[in-house]
Amino acid sequence: MRIAILPVTDRHGGGIYQYSSLLLTALEEIAGDRSGFELVVIGSERALGAALPPTAASWRFVPFSDPDAGGLTRVRRLVGEGPHREVWRALRRGWSRRGAPGAPASALDPIRPRTEIERWWRRQGIDLVVYPQPNALAFEVGIPFVVAVHDLQHRLQPEFPEVSAGGEWGRREYVVRNCLARATSVLVDSELGEEQVVLFYGGYGVTEERVKILPYLPAGTLKHDMPETALAAIRRAYSLPAGYIFYPAQFWPHKNHARIVMALEALKASRGLRVPAVFCGSHSDPIREANHRLLTTMANDCGVSDQISILGYVPDEHMAALYAGARALVMPTFFGPTNIPVLEAWALGCPVLTSDIPGIREQAGDAALLVDPRSVEAIADGIFRLWTDAGLRGDLAERGRRRLAAYTPAEFRRRLREILADAAARLGPARVSPPTG
């Protein structure tokens, strides 16, 4: 059976890029273990870059460009930035045919078949496509698919503009609803994720037996074996202090950087403690850029701007050094259920402070200091405890290592192999056809 994956190739894609890398590594090993699966990667080897495992040279790559999106993408590049980009965004909104919030549960959107893409992929002998995140191509191209759903925050917390503003709620709902209704299998990262998928989309025919739990692992792009001299050289290149709290996250409002800034102010005012903080992540769209400007202004107003280093986008090969030099990962996010930086911190012996909310609570267990993400006082107290108590840091780091060791890459591959075998069985032999060249 020939399985294709359409990975996210943009390194600025954050967790989805890392997840694509994780799937690519696992699929490569599954395809090589006589499981009966052959792997095809939709996209170019050059575009995927560091997301590919070292053995990727033996893979088969199928070039892909969306014939419909190509024209609009070229227009976007020509017109550049400025107020006229709102016209571009309106075109994109119309092109994606967004669904309306509150559509009846029994109704599904009319789908435009993408027959040209389907014919091309079928000529490559592709029987099943794996999508690392919901994608309209999944249901517009008539090839069976498995899709990963990482969160349903547009349903759970629509007050955040990144999941609702400017028609984003409708765009997400259109893609997620149609993906889940038509997928052969749906991947989620936790039991809570499974419950939420069935709760919100059971009315569209999504059943528990089609939803498969596949917990995350740290991506293979994270370097675990760099010598300390190399780690220290990277930290010197960023002019980082000897110790700091660390938060790798794009500057979305839900990431909650603002309360970290306020917590630093509180620690300075009430305890005379100046804690350096290092943030990294991109802020390339209007919502993230506005939030970034707000944080910069807030840090100045709070008198802690000299304690904060904002590094912007950091290459994958530098991330291990930033984790290893931190006294703690501080991640009071509002979104879950699972967050990859927690796993990365555990892998590199970095203690974790994160949010005491459903999903994250189950992910972290006793291997993190959990705080109320809405409480500046709770965040400040947690930072103080981690900053001043070496014993607590060591205990949490060890608990994190043990928790991560209980779920190995071999177990991830085993689960993914079973999920793919189940999907193949659902399709049946009549749906699997030999390549036609």
C-alpha positions in Angstrom: 0.0 0.0 0.0 1.4 3.4 -1.0 1.0 6.0 1.7 1.7 9.7 1.0 2.3 12.5 3.5 1.8 16.2 2.7 4.0 17.7 5.4 4.3 21.4 6.6 7.6 22.6 5.2 7.7 26.1 6.7 10.1 26.2 9.7 8.1 29.2 11.0 5.1 26.9 11.3 6.1 26.1 14.9 4.6 22.9 16.3 3.0 21.8 13.1 6.4 21.8 11.4 7.9 19.8 14.3 5.0 17.4 14.1 5.5 16.9 10.4 9.2 16.1 11.1 8.1 13.5 13.8 5.7 11.8 11.3 8.2 11.8 8.5 10.8 10.0 10.7 8.2 7.5 12.0 6.8 6.8 8.5 10.3 6.3 7.1 11.0 3.6 9.6 7.6 2.0 9.2 8.1 1.8 5.4 11.4 0.1 5.9 10.3 -2.6 8.4 8.5 -4.9 5.9 5.1 -3.6 7.1 3.7 -3.6 3.5 3.6 0.2 3.4 5.5 2.3 0.8 6.1 6.0 1.6 5.7 8.9 -0.8 6.4 12.5 0.3 4.3 15.1 -1.5 6.7 18.1 -1.9 10.3 18.7 -2.6 13.3 17.4 -0.7 14.8 20.9 -0.8 11.7 22.5 0.8 11.5 20.0 3.6 15.1 20.6 4.7 15.8 19.9 8.3 12.5 18.1 8.8 13.8 15.1 6.9 15.6 12.2 8.6 19.1 11.4 7.5 18.0 8.5 5.3 15.5 10.6 3.3 17.7 10.4 0.2 16.1 7.1 -0.6 12.6 8.4 -0.5 10.3 9.1 -3.4 9.2 12.7 -3.6 6.2 13.8 -5.7 6.3 17.5 -6.6 3.2 19.4 -5.9 1.7 22.8 -6.6 -1.9 23.7 -6.2 -3.1 24.9 -9.6 -5.9 27.0 -8.0 -3.8 28.6 -5.2 -0.8 29.3 -7.5 -2.4 32.3 -9.2 -3.4 34.0 -6.0 -0.1 33.3 -4.3 1.7 35.0 -7.2 -0.6 38.0 -6.8 0.2 38.1 -3.1 3.9 38.2 -3.8 3.5 40.9 -6.4 1.4 43.3 -4.4 3.6 43.1 -1.3 2.6 44.5 2.1 0.3 47.4 2.9 -3.4 48.2 3.2 -4.1 46.6 -0.1 -3.3 43.2 1.6 -6.8 43.4 3.0 -8.1 42.8 -0.6 -5.8 39.8 -0.8 -7.2 38.4 2.5 -10.7 38.9 1.2 -9.9 36.9 -1.9 -8.4 34.2 0.2 -11.5 34.1 2.4 -13.8 33.8 -0.6 -11.5 31.2 -2.2 -11.6 28.9 0.9 -15.5 29.1 0.9 -15.7 29.4 4.7 -18.6 27.8 6.5 -20.8 29.9 8.8 -20.8 29.5 12.6 -23.8 27.8 13.9 -24.5 25.7 10.8 -26.9 22.8 11.6 -25.1 19.6 12.7 -26.7 17.6 10.0 -25.4 19.8 7.2 -22.1 19.6 5.4 -20.7 22.1 3.0 -20.8 21.5 -0.7 -17.3 20.4 -1.8 -15.6 21.3 -5.0 -13.7 18.3 -6.3 -10.1 18.8 -7.1 -10.0 16.3 -10.0 -6.8 17.5 -11.5 -4.8 16.9 -8.3 -6.6 13.6 -7.7 -5.7 12.3 -11.2 -2.0 13.4 -10.7 -1.7 11.7 -7.3 -3.5 8.6 -8.4 -1.0 8.3 -11.3 1.6 8.1 -8.5 -0.2 5.1 -7.1 -1.1 6.9 -3.9 -3.8 5.0 -1.9 -3.9 7.0 1.4 -2.7 10.5 2.3 -1.6 11.6 5.8 -2.2 15.2 6.7 -0.3 16.6 9.8 -3.1 19.2 10.2 -6.6 19.8 8.8 -6.3 20.9 5.2 -9.1 21.5 2.6 -7.2 19.4 0.1 -7.9 16.4 2.3 -11.6 16.4 1.4 -11.5 18.1 -1.9 -9.1 15.5 -3.4 -10.9 12.2 -3.7 -8.2 10.1 -2.1 -8.8 8.5 1.3 -6.9 10.3 4.1 -5.8 10.3 7.8 -5.8 13.7 9.4 -4.3 15.0 12.7 -6.4 17.5 14.7 -4.3 19.2 17.4 -6.9 21.4 19.1 -10.4 22.7 18.7 -9.8 26.1 20.3 -12.0 27.9 17.9 -14.8 26.0 19.5 -13.5 26.0 23.1 -12.0 29.6 23.4 -13.3 31.7 20.5 -12.5 34.9 22.6 -8.9 34.7 21.3 -8.6 36.6 18.0 -6.2 34.1 16.4 -9.0 31.5 16.2 -11.9 33.8 15.5 -11.1 37.3 14.1 -11.6 38.3 10.5 -13.5 35.2 9.6 -10.9 32.8 11.0 -13.6 31.0 13.0 -15.5 30.1 9.9 -12.4 29.1 7.9 -11.3 26.8 10.7 -14.7 25.3 11.1 -15.2 24.7 7.4 -11.9 22.8 7.2 -12.1 20.9 10.5 -15.7 19.9 10.1 -15.3 18.5 6.6 -12.0 16.8 7.4 -13.4 15.0 10.4 -16.6 14.0 8.6 -14.8 12.5 5.7 -11.5 11.1 7.2 -10.8 7.4 7.2 -9.1 8.0 10.6 -8.5 11.0 12.8 -5.4 11.4 14.9 -5.5 13.2 18.3 -2.8 13.5 20.9 -4.8 12.7 24.1 -8.0 11.2 25.5 -9.3 14.7 26.0 -8.7 15.4 22.4 -10.7 12.4 21.5 -13.5 13.4 23.8 -13.6 16.9 22.3 -13.7 15.7 18.7 -16.6 13.4 19.3 -18.4 16.0 21.4 -18.2 18.7 18.8 -18.4 16.7 15.6 -20.3 13.5 16.5 -23.3 15.1 14.8 -21.4 14.9 11.5 -20.8 11.2 11.8 -17.5 11.2 13.7 -17.4 8.1 15.9 -14.9 7.0 18.6 -13.6 4.0 16.5 -12.4 6.4 13.8 -10.5 8.6 16.3 -7.1 7.3 17.2 -4.9 8.6 20.1 -1.3 9.1 19.1 0.6 11.1 21.7 3.4 13.5 20.7 7.1 13.0 21.0 9.9 15.6 20.8 10.8 16.1 17.1 14.0 14.6 15.8 15.2 18.1 14.8 16.1 18.8 18.4 19.8 18.0 19.0 20.3 16.0 22.2 24.0 15.2 22.0 25.7 18.5 21.5 28.9 19.1 23.6 28.7 21.8 26.3 31.2 23.9 24.4 29.0 24.1 21.4 25.9 24.8 23.5 27.8 27.6 25.3 28.9 29.1 22.0 25.3 29.3 20.8 24.2 31.1 23.9 27.1 33.5 23.7 26.0 34.3 20.1 22.6 35.4 21.4 24.3 37.3 24.3 22.3 35.4 26.9 22.8 35.6 30.6 24.1 32.7 32.7 20.6 31.8 33.8 17.1 32.6 32.6 13.6 31.4 32.2 12.7 30.3 28.6 9.6 30.4 26.5 9.7 29.3 22.8 6.4 30.3 21.4 5.0 32.4 18.6 3.5 35.7 19.8 -0.1 34.7 19.8 -2.2 36.2 22.6 -3.1 32.8 23.9 0.5 32.1 24.6 0.2 34.5 27.6 3.5 36.3 27.4 1.8 39.3 29.0 1.4 37.7 32.3 5.0 36.5 32.4 6.0 40.2 31.9 3.7 41.2 34.8 5.0 38.4 36.9 8.6 39.6 36.4 7.5 43.1 37.5 5.8 41.6 40.6 9.0 39.6 41.5 11.1 42.7 41.1 8.8 44.9 43.2 7.8 42.5 46.0 10.9 40.3 46.4 13.7 42.4 44.8 14.3 39.5 42.4 15.4 40.3 38.8 14.7 37.2 36.7 16.0 37.3 33.1 13.5 35.9 30.5 14.2 34.7 26.9 11.4 34.6 24.4 11.8 33.2 20.9 9.2 32.9 18.1 7.9 34.7 15.1 5.4 37.5 14.9 4.9 37.9 11.1 1.1 38.4 10.9 -1.1 41.3 12.1 -2.3 39.6 15.3 1.1 38.4 16.4 2.8 41.7 15.4 0.2 43.7 17.5 0.7 41.4 20.4 4.5 41.7 20.1 4.3 45.5 20.1 2.0 45.4 23.2 4.5 43.2 25.0 7.4 45.5 24.2 5.4 48.5 25.5 4.3 46.6 28.6 7.8 45.6 29.4 9.0 49.2 29.2 6.0 50.4 31.3 6.7 47.6 33.9 10.4 48.5 34.1 11.6 45.0 33.1 12.6 45.5 29.5 16.2 45.1 30.4 15.4 41.6 31.8 13.8 40.3 28.6 15.6 39.0 25.5 13.3 38.6 22.4 15.3 36.5 19.9 12.7 36.2 17.1 12.8 33.0 15.0 15.6 30.6 16.2 16.8 27.7 14.0 16.1 24.2 15.1 19.8 23.5 15.6 20.1 26.2 18.3 17.1 25.2 20.4 18.9 22.6 22.5 21.4 25.2 23.7 18.5 27.5 24.8 16.8 24.8 26.7 20.0 23.6 28.3 20.9 27.0 29.5 17.5 27.8 31.1 16.6 27.3 34.7 13.1 26.5 33.6 10.6 26.4 30.7 7.8 28.8 31.7 4.8 28.2 29.5 1.5 29.5 31.0 -0.4 29.0 27.7 -4.2 28.9 27.5 -4.3 26.2 24.7 -3.8 22.5 24.9 -4.3 19.6 25.2 -0.6 18.8 24.5 2.3 21.2 24.0 5.6 20.1 22.3 7.9 22.5 24.3 7.1 20.6 27.5 8.3 17.4 25.9 11.4 19.1 24.5 12.2 20.6 27.9 12.0 17.1 29.5 14.2 15.7 26.8 16.9 18.2 27.7 16.6 18.1 31.5 14.9 21.5 31.8 12.3 21.8 34.6 8.8 22.9 33.5 6.2 25.4 34.7 3.0 25.2 32.7 -0.7 25.7 33.0 -3.1 23.9 35.3 -5.8 23.4 32.7 -7.5 20.2 31.3 -5.2 18.4 28.8 -2.0 20.0 29.9 -2.7 18.7 33.4 -2.9 15.2 32.1 0.2 15.7 29.9 2.4 17.0 32.6 1.3 14.8 35.5 3.7 15.3 38.5 6.6 16.3 36.2 5.8 20.1 36.1 4.9 22.9 38.3 1.3 23.7 37.4 -0.2 27.2 37.8 -3.3 29.1 37.0 -2.5 30.8 33.7 -4.9 33.7 34.5 -3.1 34.5 37.8 -0.1 36.8 37.7 0.5 36.0 41.4 0.5 32.2 40.7 2.9 32.6 37.8 5.2 34.8 39.8 5.2 32.4 42.7 6.0 29.5 40.5 8.9 31.4 38.8 10.2 32.3 42.3 10.1 28.7 43.5 11.9 27.4 40.4 14.5 30.2 40.4 15.5 29.8 44.0 15.1 26.1 44.7 17.7 23.9 43.0 16.3 20.8 44.6 12.8 21.5 43.1 14.4 22.1 39.6 16.3 18.8 39.8 13.3 16.8 41.0 11.1 18.2 38.2 13.8 17.6 35.6 14.1 14.0 36.7 10.4 13.4 36.8 10.2 14.8 33.3 12.9 12.4 32.0 11.1 9.5 33.5 7.7 10.5 32.1 9.2 11.0 28.6 11.1 7.6 28.8 7.7 5.8 29.4 6.7 6.7 25.8 9.4 5.9 23.3 9.8 6.5 19.5 9.4 2.7 19.1 5.9 3.0 20.8 5.0 6.0 18.7 5.9 4.0 15.5 4.0 0.9 16.8 0.8 3.0 17.4 1.1 4.8 14.0 1.7 1.5 12.2 -1.5 0.1 13.8 -3.5 3.2 12.9 -2.3 2.9 9.3 -3.1 -0.8 9.2 -6.6 -0.1 10.6 -7.1 2.6 7.9 -6.0 0.2 5.2 -8.5 -2.4 6.5 -11.3 0.1 6.4 -10.5 0.9 2.8 -10.4 -2.8 1.7 -8.4 -4.3 -1.1 -10.7 -2.9 -3.8 -9.7 0.7 -2.8 -5.9 -0.1 -3.1 -4.7 0.0 -6.7 -1.3 -0.5 -8.2 0.8 2.4 -9.5 0.1 3.5 -13.1 3.4 5.2 -13.6 
